[in-house]
Amino acid sequence: DNNSKGLNDAILIHQDGFVKKLKVDVDISHSNIANLWLELASPRGKRAVLHNRTGLGKKNLVKSYNSASSASLAAFIGEPMKGNWILKIKDLAGRDVGTLNEWSLDAAC
Protein backbone atom coordinates (compact mmCIF):
# COMPACT_ATOMS: atom_id res chain seq x y z
CA ASP A 1 0.00 0.00 0.00
CA ASN A 2 1.52 3.26 -1.23
CA ASN A 3 4.95 1.65 -1.50
CA SER A 4 7.13 2.68 -4.45
CA LYS A 5 9.50 -0.22 -3.70
CA GLY A 6 6.76 -2.72 -4.53
CA LEU A 7 6.83 -6.49 -4.74
CA ASN A 8 8.99 -8.64 -7.01
CA ASP A 9 8.14 -12.23 -7.84
CA ALA A 10 10.13 -14.45 -10.21
CA ILE A 11 9.43 -17.43 -12.43
CA LEU A 12 12.46 -19.42 -13.53
CA ILE A 13 12.40 -20.86 -17.04
CA HIS A 14 14.93 -23.66 -17.55
CA GLN A 15 14.40 -24.12 -21.30
CA ASP A 16 16.89 -22.73 -23.81
CA GLY A 17 15.63 -20.93 -26.88
CA PHE A 18 14.30 -17.58 -27.93
CA VAL A 19 10.82 -16.19 -27.29
CA LYS A 20 8.43 -16.50 -30.22
CA LYS A 21 5.32 -15.73 -28.19
CA LEU A 22 4.62 -14.81 -24.60
CA LYS A 23 1.57 -14.84 -22.36
CA VAL A 24 1.32 -13.50 -18.81
CA ASP A 25 -1.68 -14.19 -16.56
CA VAL A 26 -2.15 -12.23 -13.33
CA ASP A 27 -4.62 -12.64 -10.47
CA ILE A 28 -4.42 -9.80 -7.97
CA SER A 29 -7.05 -9.07 -5.35
CA HIS A 30 -7.19 -5.32 -4.82
CA SER A 31 -9.84 -2.82 -3.80
CA ASN A 32 -8.86 -0.28 -6.51
CA ILE A 33 -6.72 -1.46 -9.44
CA ALA A 34 -6.06 2.16 -10.49
CA ASN A 35 -3.45 2.18 -7.71
CA LEU A 36 -1.48 -0.61 -9.38
CA TRP A 37 1.50 -0.58 -11.71
CA LEU A 38 2.84 -3.87 -13.12
CA GLU A 39 5.99 -4.55 -15.07
CA LEU A 40 7.56 -7.71 -16.50
CA ALA A 41 11.34 -8.00 -16.80
CA SER A 42 13.18 -10.60 -18.88
CA PRO A 43 16.30 -12.44 -17.69
CA ARG A 44 18.39 -9.97 -19.70
CA GLY A 45 16.68 -6.95 -18.12
CA LYS A 46 14.30 -5.90 -20.90
CA ARG A 47 11.15 -4.45 -19.33
CA ALA A 48 7.51 -4.03 -20.33
CA VAL A 49 4.75 -2.25 -18.43
CA LEU A 50 1.63 -4.42 -18.27
CA HIS A 51 -0.69 -2.22 -16.20
CA ASN A 52 -0.25 1.46 -15.48
CA ARG A 53 -2.76 2.75 -12.92
CA THR A 54 -5.91 2.30 -15.03
CA GLY A 55 -9.35 1.07 -13.98
CA LEU A 56 -10.37 3.70 -11.44
CA GLY A 57 -12.81 2.21 -8.93
CA LYS A 58 -12.52 -1.32 -10.31
CA LYS A 59 -11.63 -4.21 -8.04
CA ASN A 60 -9.30 -7.14 -8.67
CA LEU A 61 -6.94 -7.41 -11.58
CA VAL A 62 -7.49 -10.79 -13.23
CA LYS A 63 -6.13 -10.50 -16.73
CA SER A 64 -4.12 -12.13 -19.50
CA TYR A 65 -1.53 -10.22 -21.50
CA ASN A 66 0.02 -11.69 -24.65
CA SER A 67 2.59 -10.74 -27.24
CA ALA A 68 0.06 -11.04 -30.08
CA SER A 69 -2.04 -8.12 -28.79
CA SER A 70 0.35 -6.17 -26.57
CA ALA A 71 3.11 -4.09 -28.15
CA SER A 72 5.03 -3.99 -24.88
CA LEU A 73 5.13 -7.82 -24.69
CA ALA A 74 5.84 -8.12 -28.42
CA ALA A 75 9.15 -6.39 -27.66
CA PHE A 76 10.26 -9.63 -25.92
CA ILE A 77 10.13 -11.59 -29.20
CA GLY A 78 13.65 -12.84 -29.87
CA GLU A 79 14.77 -12.53 -26.23
CA PRO A 80 16.44 -15.58 -24.63
CA MET A 81 13.85 -17.52 -22.59
CA LYS A 82 16.13 -19.14 -20.03
CA GLY A 83 16.42 -17.47 -16.65
CA ASN A 84 14.36 -15.54 -14.11
CA TRP A 85 11.40 -13.56 -15.42
CA ILE A 86 10.35 -11.01 -12.82
CA LEU A 87 6.92 -9.50 -12.25
CA LYS A 88 7.17 -6.21 -10.35
CA ILE A 89 4.00 -4.83 -8.73
CA LYS A 90 3.65 -1.43 -7.10
CA ASP A 91 0.66 -0.03 -5.21
CA LEU A 92 1.18 3.70 -5.67
CA ALA A 93 -1.67 5.13 -3.57
CA GLY A 94 -2.77 4.91 0.02
CA ARG A 95 -5.80 3.33 1.72
CA ASP A 96 -6.45 0.46 -0.68
CA VAL A 97 -4.54 -2.80 -0.25
CA GLY A 98 -4.18 -5.97 -2.25
CA THR A 99 -2.71 -9.43 -2.61
CA LEU A 100 -0.91 -11.15 -5.45
CA ASN A 101 -2.82 -14.44 -5.61
CA GLU A 102 -0.91 -15.92 -8.51
CA TRP A 103 0.68 -15.23 -11.84
CA SER A 104 1.95 -17.38 -14.66
CA LEU A 105 4.19 -17.02 -17.67
CA ASP A 106 3.85 -19.06 -20.85
CA ALA A 107 6.78 -18.60 -23.21
CA ALA A 108 7.04 -20.49 -26.48
CA CYS A 109 10.10 -20.80 -28.66
C-alpha positions, 0 to 999 in steps of 0.5 A: 500500500503506497509503496514505491518499492513494490513487490517482485516475484520471479518465475524461472524458465529452464528451457533454452531458446528464444521467445516466439510468443509470450503470455502473462496471466495475473490474479491480484485481489485489490480494492482499486486497481487504479493504484497498481503498476505492473511490469515484466522483466526478462532475464536480460533486463528488458522491461515491459509495463503491463498495467499502469494505474488504469481502472479507477474504482474497479476491483481485482486485476485478473487478466491475461496479456500476450505478445500477439495483442500487446506491443510492450510484450511483443518487444520480448520476441527474440529474447532468450527464454532461459532465466528468471522472469520477474513481475514487479508490482507497485501499489502507488496510492494509500488506503487500498490494499491488495494481494498477489494471488498468482501469476503465470508465464507461458513462453514459447520458442 
